[in-house]
Amino acid sequence: MTDTHDRAAPVGPKTGAPRRVARRHVFYIPGYDPIHPRRYRELYRKEGAAQAAISGYELELTARKAETGGRYGWSAVGEMEGETARAEIDVLVWSDIVRSSMSHTIPATYLQLVRTAWAYIGSGALWRLMRLRKGPVIAALYPVGFLLLQLGIALLLGHWAGEGLALAASQIPFGTEGAALEARLMLGGLVHYGAMAVIAWAILSWFKRKDGKFYAYYLMHDFAYSARHGGANPPPLEARMAEFGDEIAAALASDVDEVLVVGHSSGAHLGVSILADLIRADRVPGDGPALSFLSLGQVVPMVSFLPGAHRLRADLAYLSASRALTWVDVTAPGDGCAFALCDPVAVSGVAPPRRRWPLVISAAFTQTLSPMRWRELRWKFFRLHFQYLCAFDRPGDYDYFRITAGPQTLGARYAGRAPSASRIEAPVNKYTSQSADAAA
């Protein structure tokens, strides 16, 4: 599908920026993830070694201790294409904000469920999202449905157990016949509803403890975080994004050849706003390093389709027309948690007349993974959502480790690359208003 906008052809690196890389600074923005960032270092180490063995290049990783301010990262040296490139890779940590946003009680989570369902259903966003990709919408509906199922099971089993205990209590002998009947009815009611509450709570608590297998609570917190403010960023997140911007700006003032920002999942839309802010503020030097943005497994429409996402929509429109960077968006239809091959700018209804970005390409899991590997991973939805950061046993032109530790800039690597022919660009978003402040 294509839209009717007059789209400028994507270009390579900005004028004066290098096309070859000896030194690179990479900033990785995770999605909504409460886990310590060391998992990303270990994932890079393990999968990078696997990709190097498959593709026949050398990749060496050196751990770095966490620095002040919460920074966490590692160093990588790649021997690829007959050249050596060095990369400093930092994780931009917001897992503490994620953890603080998670409701720790069962009632609070069910209250989140009601609010989130209303945010998407009441605004009409849910129906429009289904016109793009059903996979991520199903992923959004899953925690709602499964949490309601848990509640139903808990109440039903609690009711049955309460009835049984109430029946047993009704056999307790009392005094006179009239008083006995009244006492039995009262006791039966107390036993029934008391047992029902205790057993239902125990069952719901069991489901919550097992959420590492079900992911219902985790996903509910994830979608509720965006829906809580109608698509706007909460103040603590805005403050953290400003800090991230300062770190990236410092790297752009250094003597590296490329500054590469990688946004995964919901980290992609954070990256959009952070980079838009930097470029608007003229903090991207024209004669500095190449500025590159790689968005992976993005879920931008889950936020940009909400009525309050004025800032994000303005940032999408602004970044898509900028000559200050290269923006490549990589998804795959096999990833049921992402809006695969959906141009995040176009489908949000904010594509400007002369937009340049993003270059939308597919990681094509069914082609870049062997049949055996694809069969192994096909139904592991959360694992597939992280496949962009992992090794491919039949790599195409997308290789995360060549991009982050190889000798070419992102713009040079994909110069002349045509976007995916099956990309979706039809604007289906009802809410297209943009923040006056952000667009200024």
KACOR-V406041 format. One record per run of one state. SS is the DSSP state (@ for helix, = for strand, . for the rest). FROM is the first residue (numbers start at 0). TO is the last residue. If there is no record, write none. Layout:
SS;FROM;TO
SS;FROM;TO
//
This chain:
.;0;18
=;19;19
.;20;21
=;22;28
.;29;36
@;37;54
.;55;56
=;57;62
.;63;66
@;67;69
.;70;70
=;71;79
.;80;81
=;82;91
.;92;93
@;94;100
.;101;104
@;105;121
.;122;123
@;124;129
.;130;132
@;133;168
.;169;175
@;176;208
.;209;209
@;210;213
.;214;214
@;215;226
.;227;233
@;234;251
.;252;256
=;257;263
.;264;265
@;266;279
.;280;288
=;289;295
.;296;299
@;300;303
.;304;308
@;309;319
.;320;324
=;325;330
.;331;340
=;341;341
.;342;342
@;343;346
.;347;357
=;358;361
.;362;363
@;364;367
.;368;369
@;370;376
.;377;379
@;380;384
.;385;385
@;386;388
.;389;398
@;399;404
.;405;406
=;407;407
.;408;408
@;409;412
.;413;422
=;423;423
.;424;434
@;435;438
.;439;439
//
